[in-house]
């Protein structure tokens, strides 16, 4: 048995100031329409949680089921920070593979506050993330800046390289009707934007956004009975955790680094995320037609390119400069526009990555279409070692 994506749907990203349920229901309705499936036909609903949005956000599966209309469908809710959407997909896919249902709806949506994210839920002195903010003053942009400095020291990357990532992604985002920022930018504009966490400037760092995304998953048999075409198969979902010890600076868990006492793991964490997905799918980086990666900052996109195996360590800048990762290049990265163009709507973003992969493999991406797309990879990382990667292929 295999699992396919029968339909996708999104609510445009932005700062709309409305309840997250409104975005999720809009995305779910669009996905059901794309799939040609009635809400009452859905047997299982998985909600990716958003803990900023009150109790409904903590039980989002049931919240979406209620908002769409109680139908008796079984539900689940999950939270894994930025990997929430991928874990929700994994839960639904696993249930279908187990033969416990044939069609499932996965939804994620968020309504975010203004400014960069901060810990929610009050004082939590037993929470390393809270301690990172309070004791170290290491906000998310500061965290990203450390990664950028590390990349500059190890591989010779420059602020101009980081700006080039934003220019590439902004061009792709300008062609995506779901993106929040839909204007091409120049490197000069990026490098003239305010400094936030040296060497990263404001336009190097993704925003926080409202938005929603949803997919309808089904067994391939179910999809064939419906007469569906342009099917995209979910070939792998990886939800791995790090291997002790972590030998790369990985706030907030840097205190566990212990490579002097214990040999380092075979692969760094982010590389392990992608490798697990490749292994499950029986594919490799050489098979990938396009990738959606977790560009919380421009510098992090370059790291991810290497971690998922698109090039050896230290060569992502070269690939970028040669135009290989842009639209029309050999291996487009973030053809959706990435978080640079969307911003973070945390429980929705891994689902939105999957929506882009499916749109590309169906050949429906319009002016940002990747020619001959047959294999897509999406990767991101959630708090507390929640890794996630999804690989899809044409069916």
C-alpha positions as CSV (number, residue, x, y, z in Angstrom):
1,X,0.0,0.0,0.0
2,X,1.1,3.6,-0.7
3,X,-0.2,6.9,0.5
4,X,-0.8,9.8,-1.9
5,X,-1.6,13.5,-1.6
6,X,-5.1,13.8,-3.0
7,X,-5.5,17.5,-2.5
8,X,-3.7,20.6,-1.1
9,X,-5.0,24.0,0.1
10,X,-3.7,27.1,1.7
11,X,-4.8,30.4,3.2
12,X,-2.5,33.3,2.0
13,X,0.2,34.2,4.5
14,X,0.1,37.8,6.0
15,X,-0.8,39.7,9.1
16,X,-4.5,39.4,9.0
17,X,-5.2,39.6,12.7
18,X,-8.0,36.9,12.7
19,X,-8.3,33.6,14.6
20,X,-6.2,30.8,13.5
21,X,-9.2,28.6,12.9
22,X,-10.4,30.9,10.1
23,X,-7.1,30.2,8.2
24,X,-7.2,26.5,8.9
25,X,-10.8,26.1,7.8
26,X,-10.1,28.0,4.6
27,X,-7.0,25.9,3.9
28,X,-8.9,22.6,4.7
29,X,-11.9,23.6,2.5
30,X,-9.5,24.4,-0.4
31,X,-7.7,21.0,0.1
32,X,-11.0,19.1,0.1
33,X,-12.1,20.9,-3.0
34,X,-8.8,20.1,-4.7
35,X,-9.1,16.5,-3.7
36,X,-12.8,16.2,-4.8
37,X,-13.6,14.8,-1.4
38,X,-16.5,15.9,0.8
39,X,-15.8,16.8,4.4
40,X,-18.1,14.0,5.5
41,X,-16.0,11.5,3.7
42,X,-12.9,12.3,5.8
43,X,-12.3,9.5,8.3
44,X,-9.4,11.0,10.3
45,X,-8.3,14.6,11.0
46,X,-4.9,15.6,12.4
47,X,-4.3,19.1,13.6
48,X,-0.8,20.6,14.0
49,X,-1.1,22.5,17.2
50,X,-0.4,26.2,17.8
51,X,0.1,26.9,21.5
52,X,-0.1,30.7,21.3
53,X,-3.8,30.6,20.3
54,X,-5.5,29.4,23.5
55,X,-7.0,26.1,24.3
56,X,-8.4,25.4,20.8
57,X,-4.8,25.7,19.6
58,X,-3.7,22.9,22.0
59,X,-6.4,20.6,20.7
60,X,-6.4,21.8,17.1
61,X,-7.6,18.5,15.5
62,X,-10.8,18.6,17.4
63,X,-11.0,22.4,16.9
64,X,-10.9,22.0,13.1
65,X,-13.3,19.1,13.2
66,X,-15.8,21.2,15.2
67,X,-15.3,24.3,12.9
68,X,-15.9,22.1,9.8
69,X,-18.9,20.5,11.4
70,X,-18.9,17.5,13.7
71,X,-19.0,14.4,11.5
72,X,-17.8,11.6,13.8
73,X,-14.3,11.5,12.2
74,X,-11.5,10.4,14.5
75,X,-9.0,13.1,15.5
76,X,-5.5,13.7,16.7
77,X,-3.5,16.8,17.6
78,X,0.3,17.2,17.8
79,X,2.9,19.7,18.7
80,X,6.5,19.7,17.6
81,X,7.2,23.4,17.1
82,X,8.3,24.0,13.5
83,X,8.1,20.3,12.7
84,X,4.4,20.1,13.9
85,X,3.1,19.9,10.3
86,X,5.4,17.1,9.3
87,X,4.6,15.1,12.4
88,X,0.9,15.6,11.7
89,X,1.4,14.3,8.1
90,X,3.3,11.3,9.6
91,X,0.5,10.5,12.0
92,X,-2.1,10.5,9.2
93,X,0.1,8.6,6.7
94,X,0.8,5.9,9.3
95,X,-2.8,5.4,10.1
96,X,-3.6,4.9,6.4
97,X,-0.6,2.5,5.9
98,X,-2.0,0.5,8.9
99,X,-5.2,0.1,7.1
100,X,-7.2,2.0,9.8
101,X,-8.6,4.6,7.4
102,X,-8.5,5.5,3.7
103,X,-8.7,9.2,3.7
104,X,-7.3,11.8,6.1
105,X,-7.2,15.6,6.5
106,X,-4.1,17.3,7.9
107,X,-4.4,21.0,8.9
108,X,-2.1,23.6,10.4
109,X,-2.6,27.3,10.9
110,X,-1.3,30.1,13.1
111,X,-2.1,33.6,14.2
112,X,1.1,35.2,15.4
113,X,2.0,38.3,17.4
114,X,4.0,41.2,16.1
115,X,7.7,40.9,16.2
116,X,10.1,38.0,16.7
117,X,8.9,35.0,18.7
118,X,9.4,34.7,22.4
119,X,8.6,31.8,24.7
120,X,5.0,31.4,25.6
121,X,3.3,30.1,28.8
122,X,5.0,32.2,31.5
123,X,8.2,31.5,33.4
124,X,9.5,28.0,32.8
125,X,12.9,27.6,34.5
126,X,13.0,23.9,33.6
127,X,12.7,24.7,29.9
128,X,16.0,25.2,28.0
129,X,14.3,27.4,25.4
130,X,13.1,29.8,28.1
131,X,16.5,29.7,29.7
132,X,18.1,30.6,26.4
133,X,16.1,33.8,26.2
134,X,16.3,34.7,29.9
135,X,19.9,33.8,30.9
136,X,21.8,34.1,27.6
137,X,19.7,36.8,25.9
138,X,19.8,34.5,22.9
139,X,16.7,35.4,21.0
140,X,16.0,33.6,17.8
141,X,17.7,36.2,15.6
142,X,20.7,36.0,17.9
143,X,20.7,32.2,17.5
144,X,20.6,32.6,13.7
145,X,23.4,35.1,13.9
146,X,25.6,32.6,15.7
147,X,25.0,30.1,12.9
148,X,25.8,32.7,10.3
149,X,29.1,33.6,12.0
150,X,30.0,30.0,12.2
151,X,29.4,29.6,8.5
152,X,31.5,32.6,7.7
153,X,34.4,31.2,9.9
154,X,34.2,27.6,8.5
155,X,33.4,28.2,4.8
156,X,34.2,31.8,4.0
157,X,30.6,32.9,3.3
158,X,30.0,36.6,3.2
159,X,27.0,38.9,3.8
160,X,26.7,39.2,0.0
161,X,26.1,35.5,-0.2
162,X,23.4,35.7,2.4
163,X,21.8,38.6,0.6
164,X,21.8,36.6,-2.6
165,X,19.7,33.9,-0.9
166,X,17.1,36.6,-0.1
167,X,17.2,37.9,-3.7
168,X,16.6,34.4,-5.1
169,X,13.8,33.6,-2.7
170,X,12.1,37.0,-3.1
171,X,12.0,36.5,-6.8
172,X,10.3,33.1,-6.4
173,X,7.9,34.5,-3.8
174,X,6.9,37.3,-6.1
175,X,5.4,34.6,-8.4
176,X,3.5,32.8,-5.6
177,X,0.0,34.1,-4.8
178,X,0.1,32.6,-1.3
179,X,3.3,34.4,-0.2
180,X,3.2,37.3,2.1
181,X,6.0,39.3,0.5
182,X,5.5,39.4,-3.3
183,X,8.1,41.9,-4.4
184,X,11.6,41.1,-5.9
185,X,14.4,42.8,-4.0
186,X,18.0,43.6,-4.8
187,X,21.1,42.7,-2.9
188,X,21.7,46.3,-2.2
189,X,18.3,46.6,-0.5
190,X,19.1,43.5,1.7
191,X,22.5,44.8,2.7
192,X,21.0,48.3,3.5
193,X,18.3,46.9,5.8
194,X,18.8,47.4,9.6
195,X,21.3,45.2,11.4
196,X,19.5,42.8,13.8
197,X,22.1,40.1,14.8
198,X,25.4,40.7,13.2
199,X,26.0,39.7,10.4
200,X,22.3,39.2,9.7
201,X,20.1,42.2,8.7
202,X,16.4,42.5,8.9
203,X,15.8,41.2,5.4
204,X,18.0,38.1,6.1
205,X,15.6,36.9,8.8
206,X,12.1,35.6,8.2
207,X,9.1,37.3,9.7
208,X,6.3,35.9,11.8
209,X,3.1,35.5,9.9
210,X,-0.5,34.4,10.0
211,X,-1.4,31.6,7.5
212,X,-2.7,28.1,7.0
213,X,-2.1,25.0,5.0
214,X,-3.8,21.6,4.6
215,X,-3.5,18.4,2.7
216,X,-5.8,15.5,2.0
217,X,-4.0,12.1,2.2
218,X,-5.4,8.9,0.9
219,X,-4.5,5.3,0.1
220,X,-3.6,5.0,-3.5
221,X,-6.4,2.5,-4.0
222,X,-8.9,5.1,-2.7
223,X,-7.5,7.7,-5.0
224,X,-7.7,5.4,-8.0
225,X,-11.3,4.5,-7.2
226,X,-12.1,8.2,-7.2
227,X,-10.5,8.5,-10.7
228,X,-7.9,11.0,-9.4
229,X,-5.0,11.9,-11.7
230,X,-1.7,13.6,-11.2
231,X,-1.2,11.7,-8.0
232,X,1.8,12.5,-5.8
233,X,3.1,9.7,-3.6
234,X,4.4,10.3,0.0
235,X,7.6,8.2,-0.3
236,X,9.0,9.0,3.1
237,X,8.5,11.0,6.3
238,X,11.4,11.3,8.7
239,X,10.9,12.5,12.3
240,X,14.3,11.7,13.8
241,X,15.9,13.0,16.9
242,X,19.6,13.9,17.4
243,X,22.3,11.4,18.2
244,X,24.4,12.0,21.4
245,X,26.6,13.9,21.5
246,X,25.6,16.9,19.4
247,X,29.0,18.3,18.2
248,X,27.6,21.4,16.5
249,X,26.5,24.5,18.4
250,X,22.8,23.7,18.9
251,X,21.2,26.2,21.2
252,X,19.5,25.7,23.6
253,X,21.1,22.2,24.1
254,X,24.8,23.3,23.6
255,X,25.6,22.1,27.2
256,X,25.2,18.5,26.1
257,X,28.1,18.7,23.6
258,X,30.6,16.1,24.8
259,X,32.7,15.1,21.8
260,X,35.8,15.0,24.0
261,X,34.3,12.1,26.0
262,X,32.2,10.4,23.3
263,X,32.9,9.9,19.6
264,X,30.8,12.2,17.4
265,X,27.7,10.8,15.7
266,X,28.1,9.6,12.1
267,X,26.0,12.5,10.8
268,X,25.1,15.9,12.2
269,X,21.5,16.2,13.2
270,X,20.2,18.0,10.1
271,X,22.0,15.6,7.8
272,X,20.5,12.7,9.7
273,X,17.0,14.1,9.2
274,X,17.4,14.0,5.4
275,X,19.4,10.7,5.4
276,X,16.6,8.9,7.2
277,X,14.1,10.1,4.6
278,X,16.4,9.1,1.7
279,X,16.8,5.7,3.2
280,X,13.1,5.1,3.6
281,X,12.3,6.3,0.1
282,X,15.2,4.3,-1.5
283,X,16.4,7.5,-3.1
284,X,19.4,9.9,-2.7
285,X,20.2,13.6,-3.1
286,X,21.0,13.0,-6.8
287,X,17.4,12.1,-7.4
288,X,15.9,15.3,-6.0
289,X,14.3,17.7,-8.5
290,X,13.6,20.5,-6.0
291,X,13.9,21.1,-2.2
292,X,12.0,23.2,0.3
293,X,14.2,23.9,3.3
294,X,13.9,25.8,6.5
295,X,15.3,29.2,5.7
296,X,14.7,30.9,9.1
297,X,17.6,33.0,8.0
298,X,19.4,33.3,4.6
299,X,22.6,31.7,6.1
300,X,20.6,28.7,7.4
301,X,19.4,28.0,3.9
302,X,23.0,27.5,2.8
303,X,23.6,25.1,5.7
304,X,20.5,23.1,4.9
305,X,21.6,22.7,1.3
306,X,24.7,20.9,2.5
307,X,22.9,19.0,5.2
308,X,20.4,17.4,2.8
309,X,23.2,16.4,0.5
310,X,22.7,18.8,-2.4
311,X,26.4,19.6,-2.3
312,X,29.5,18.9,0.0
313,X,30.0,21.1,3.1
314,X,31.2,24.6,2.1
315,X,30.0,24.5,-1.5
316,X,26.4,25.8,-1.1
317,X,27.6,29.4,-1.8
318,X,29.1,28.3,-5.1
319,X,25.9,26.5,-6.1
320,X,24.0,29.7,-5.3
321,X,26.3,32.0,-7.2
322,X,26.1,29.8,-10.3
323,X,22.3,30.1,-10.3
324,X,21.8,26.3,-9.7
325,X,19.4,26.8,-6.8
326,X,17.2,29.4,-8.4
327,X,14.3,29.0,-10.7
328,X,15.5,27.5,-13.9
329,X,18.6,26.1,-12.1
330,X,19.6,22.5,-11.8
331,X,18.2,22.0,-8.3
332,X,15.9,24.8,-7.2
333,X,15.8,25.4,-3.5
334,X,12.7,27.1,-2.0
335,X,10.9,27.7,-5.3
336,X,7.8,28.7,-3.2
337,X,9.8,31.7,-2.0
338,X,10.5,30.0,1.4
339,X,10.1,31.5,4.8
340,X,11.8,34.5,3.3
341,X,8.6,35.2,1.4
342,X,6.1,33.6,3.7
343,X,7.3,34.1,7.3
344,X,6.6,31.7,10.0
345,X,3.1,30.4,10.7
346,X,4.6,27.6,12.8
347,X,2.1,24.6,12.6
348,X,1.4,25.4,8.9
349,X,4.9,25.7,7.5
350,X,5.9,22.0,7.0
351,X,2.5,21.4,5.5
352,X,3.0,24.4,3.2
353,X,6.3,23.0,2.1
354,X,4.4,19.8,1.2
355,X,1.8,21.8,-0.7
356,X,4.6,23.4,-2.8
357,X,6.2,20.0,-3.6
358,X,2.9,18.6,-4.7
359,X,2.0,21.6,-6.8
360,X,5.4,21.3,-8.5
361,X,5.2,17.6,-9.1
362,X,1.7,18.1,-10.6
363,X,3.1,20.7,-13.0
364,X,0.7,23.4,-11.6
365,X,3.2,26.0,-10.3
366,X,2.8,28.4,-13.2
367,X,5.7,30.8,-13.7
368,X,7.8,29.2,-10.9
369,X,7.4,25.7,-12.3
370,X,10.4,23.4,-12.0
371,X,10.7,21.6,-15.3
372,X,10.4,17.8,-15.2
373,X,9.9,17.7,-11.4
374,X,9.6,14.1,-10.2
375,X,11.1,14.0,-6.7
376,X,10.7,16.7,-4.0
377,X,12.2,17.0,-0.6
378,X,11.1,19.2,2.3
379,X,13.1,19.6,5.5
380,X,12.8,21.5,8.7
381,X,13.7,21.3,12.4
382,X,11.5,21.8,15.4
383,X,12.4,22.7,19.0
384,X,13.8,20.0,21.3
385,X,15.3,17.9,18.5
386,X,12.1,17.4,16.4
387,X,13.6,16.8,13.0
388,X,11.4,16.3,10.0
389,X,11.8,15.6,6.3
390,X,9.2,14.6,3.7
391,X,10.0,13.1,0.3
392,X,7.3,12.9,-2.4
393,X,7.5,11.4,-5.9
394,X,5.2,11.3,-8.9
395,X,3.0,8.2,-8.6
